[in-house]
Amino acid sequence: MLRRKDRFPKMLTSVNIRRLSRTVIASPNNSVSMPQFVILEHDSPFLHWDFMLEVEGSLRTWRLLQQPLLNENESELQIRSDAESLPDHRIEYLDYEGPVSRNRGNVKRWDAGLYLLLGQSENHWELRLEGSRLRGFVSITQKHEAWEFLMIPDDPDE
């Protein structure tokens, strides 16, 4: 069975990348320079989780079809979810909970934090999340029309 450390290059799982991702560089007005992410639980048109990354003044968004939690009863050391690419969302959703305009249900914050972009192409994103619930490495990959969200969480014993 593959261990967490075997899933990503050694450089990316080193203590140095963890320290780097937890280092927040503040400007004189105390604004955070690392980009933020948020996962919103959204109840319409069916229960799903909106995974949003702050990118150049808007939120790059994917709909996760499964809750991004590790099943403690399984030997899996990863979190997988089918995903759908959505149009970019307004940056205000980083701090928003409540009804969505045009009767599109309600959202509530499921997780939020900072992320470190490790690599990106049109069909593939690699990043490290530092959230209140989720911490670890994420790969979001387009496979034909569908996307896949894969996360290797940090080992809680390390």
N, C-alpha and C positions, 0 to 999 in steps of 0.2 A: 504494500500500500504506500502511496506517495504521502510524504509529510509536507506540511505547509512550506517548509524551507526549500523543498525540491520543486515546487511549482513555479517559482519565479527565480530569476538569476540571483546569485549570491549578493551581488552589489545592491539589489533592490530590497533585500530582506535584512540588510545589515543594520546595526545599531545606528550608524551614521544617518541613514535615510529616515529612521524614526526620529532622531534628534532634529533633523532638518525640517521634517513635516510638523513637528511640535513647536518650532521656533516661529513666533509671530513677530514680524517686523512692523512696528508702528511708526507712522509718520508723526510730525509735530502735533497734528490735531487728533492723534490717537485713533486714526482709522486703520483698519487691518489691511495689510497689503496682500495676504494670501487669499485666494478666492474661496468663497463659501459654497456649501451645498445644503440642500434640504430634501427630505423625503416627506411628502404629505400623503396621509391616508385620505383617499377620495372615494366617496360613496356613490358616484354617478358616472356613467350609466350602470356600473356594477362596481363592487368593491375592488380597488386596485391601489397602487402606491405610485405617486408621481415622483420620480427621481430627477432633481433639478441641479444643474451646475451653473454657477455664475461665470459667464463668459462675455466679456466686452459689453457690459451694461444690460444684458438680458440673461435669461435662464434657459440653457440648452436642456431639453426635457425628454424623458422617456417614461412611458407607462410600464411599471413592473406588474406582471400579472399574478405573481406570488409574493407573499410577504417575505421581505429579505431577512429571515431569521435562520440560524443554524439549528437543525433538529438535533437536540442533545441525545436522542435515543438511537441515532444512526451513527455509523462509523465515518460518515462523510466529514471531511474537513473543509468543506466549501459550501457556499450559498449560490444556488442557481435560480434564475427566473427567466422565463420568456419575457420579452420586452417589445414595446412598440415605440417608434420614434414619433414624437409630437411636435407641433410648431413651438418655437421659442415662446416663453412666457415672460410677463413683466417682472422686473427685479423685485417689486413689492411682495411677491409671494415668498421671499426669504423670511419675512416676518409676519406672514398673514395666516390667520385661522378664521374660519367662518364660512358663510354662504358664497358660492361662486356665481358670478353674474349670469343672467339669462337662464335662471333656474337649472343650473348644472350641478346641483348637489352642494355638499359641504366638504371642506377640507380641514384636517387638523394635523399639526406637526407630529410626525412619528420619530424623526431624528433630524439633527442639524449639526453643522460643524464646518471645518475647513478641509480643503483638499489640495493635494499636490499633483499637478499634471506631470506624468512621467513620459507620455508619448501620445501622439494623436495623428490619425489620418482620417480621410473621409468616412471610412467604414470601421474604424477601430479606435478606441480610447483606452488608455491605461492610466490609472491614477491611484493615489493612496488617500484613503478617507481617515479623518480624525474626528469622529462624531461622538455624541454622548452614548449611543448604542452600538454603532458600527465603527470598528477600527481595523484597517487592513488594506489589502491590495484589491483593486477592482479592474476588471476587463469588460468592456462593452463592445461587442462585435456584431456587425451586420452579416447575416448569413442569408443570402438571397433577399427576400422582402422583409424577413423577420430579424430581430435583434436578440442577442443573448447577453444577460447580465451574469457575470461570474465574479464572486468575491472569495478571497482567501483571508479569513479573519486572522487577526493576531492570536497567537497561542496565549491564553490567559495565564499559563504557568511560566511564561518567559518574562 
